[in-house]
Amino acid sequence: MGLYGDQVLPRIVNVACDVKVAREQRERVCAGLAGEVVEIGFGSGLNVPFYPGSVTRVAAVEPADVAWKLAASRVDAARVPISRAGLDGASLPFPDDSFDAALSTWTLCTIPDVRGALGELRGVLRPGGRLHFVEHGLAPDAGVARWQHRLEPLQKRMVGGCHLTRPIVELLHGAGFELEQVDRYYEKGSPRVLGWNSLGVARSP
Ligand SMILES: C[S@@+](CC[C@H](N)C(=O)[O-])C[C@H]1O[C@@H](n2cnc3c(N)ncnc32)[C@H](O)[C@@H]1O
């Protein structure tokens, strides 16, 4: 990806995504996670402090070596074993039906093959397994959506392939997930083009 994408961007994300408004959403999205969990786009482990006591093991899927290094202190301090078990959410190296739950926070915007990743998650989740997610995506307001389409090429270049216009709930339905709960809102303090979030739990039937 080059020096900026490999070295600089993971450090920016580590700081920019560790703000109060994000931490509040991390706490909400991690609530109820239990058993063996796969987290795609693990990043620098900013969700680790919010894993509930009911989680027994976490398989981290993260392509960026620098992000994984930045995660070291959080991984070491975690109460549950966490291993870096994969590099690409769209190609998960696990047998089918391996996990009780999955976690994705602000990652479905970035994975190039997002449909492939959701299909992989369906495969590795046990029947009835749940994907906990908080993701930004295509806003319902036409004016905001227009700007999202305009700015998306720049956003992709500046932020490691991050899309502004992915329709998160529709993508989950398209992959065969059943939405159990979803809260959709503009994130406090964020520009609207970036701040239309969907936070919820989707069940793999
Ligand atoms: C905006 S960051 C979010 C990081 C983390 N989930 C968080 O909440 O802080 C997007 C993450 O997706 C990761 N990513 C990019 N392509 C990926 C892929 N194909 N599979 C899994 N993760 C990927 C990036 O390296 C980065 O860590």
The ligand as an SDF file (V2000), in Angstrom:
LIG
                    3D

 27 29  0  0  0  0  0  0  0  0999 V2000
  -11.0390    2.3020    9.9970 C   0  0  0  0  0  0  0  0  0  0  0  0
  -10.0460    0.9610   10.4780 S   0  0  0  0  0  0  0  0  0  0  0  0
  -10.9560    0.3120   11.8740 C   0  0  0  0  0  0  0  0  0  0  0  0
  -10.1140   -0.4750   12.8000 C   0  0  0  0  0  0  0  0  0  0  0  0
  -10.8180   -1.1000   14.0080 C   0  0  0  0  0  0  0  0  0  0  0  0
  -11.8640   -1.9980   13.6000 N   0  0  0  0  0  0  0  0  0  0  0  0
  -11.3630   -0.0400   14.9470 C   0  0  0  0  0  0  0  0  0  0  0  0
  -12.5640   -0.0330   15.1870 O   0  0  0  0  0  0  0  0  0  0  0  0
  -10.5510    0.7400   15.4600 O   0  0  0  0  0  0  0  0  0  0  0  0
  -10.3300   -0.2860    9.2100 C   0  0  0  0  0  0  0  0  0  0  0  0
   -9.5190   -1.5400    9.4680 C   0  0  0  0  0  0  0  0  0  0  0  0
   -9.8190   -2.5080    8.4570 O   0  0  0  0  0  0  0  0  0  0  0  0
   -8.6020   -3.1610    8.1430 C   0  0  0  0  0  0  0  0  0  0  0  0
   -8.7310   -3.8380    6.8370 N   0  0  0  0  0  0  0  0  0  0  0  0
   -8.4660   -3.3570    5.6060 C   0  0  0  0  0  0  0  0  0  0  0  0
   -8.6530   -4.3070    4.6710 N   0  0  0  0  0  0  0  0  0  0  0  0
   -9.0570   -5.4210    5.3320 C   0  0  0  0  0  0  0  0  0  0  0  0
   -9.3890   -6.7300    4.9320 C   0  0  0  0  0  0  0  0  0  0  0  0
   -9.3770   -7.0990    3.6400 N   0  0  0  0  0  0  0  0  0  0  0  0
   -9.7320   -7.6260    5.8760 N   0  0  0  0  0  0  0  0  0  0  0  0
   -9.7650   -7.2670    7.1830 C   0  0  0  0  0  0  0  0  0  0  0  0
   -9.4710   -6.0360    7.6190 N   0  0  0  0  0  0  0  0  0  0  0  0
   -9.1130   -5.1210    6.7210 C   0  0  0  0  0  0  0  0  0  0  0  0
   -7.5790   -2.0340    8.1660 C   0  0  0  0  0  0  0  0  0  0  0  0
   -6.2470   -2.4950    8.2120 O   0  0  0  0  0  0  0  0  0  0  0  0
   -8.0110   -1.2990    9.4340 C   0  0  0  0  0  0  0  0  0  0  0  0
   -7.4210   -1.8500   10.5650 O   0  0  0  0  0  0  0  0  0  0  0  0
  1  2  1  0
  2  3  1  0
  2 10  1  0
  3  4  1  0
  4  5  1  0
  5  6  1  0
  5  7  1  0
  7  8  2  0
  7  9  1  0
 10 11  1  0
 11 12  1  0
 11 26  1  0
 12 13  1  0
 13 14  1  0
 13 24  1  0
 14 15  1  0
 14 23  1  0
 15 16  2  0
 16 17  1  0
 17 18  1  0
 17 23  2  0
 18 19  1  0
 18 20  2  0
 20 21  1  0
 21 22  2  0
 22 23  1  0
 24 25  1  0
 24 26  1  0
 26 27  1  0
M  CHG  2   2   1   9  -1
M  END
$$$$
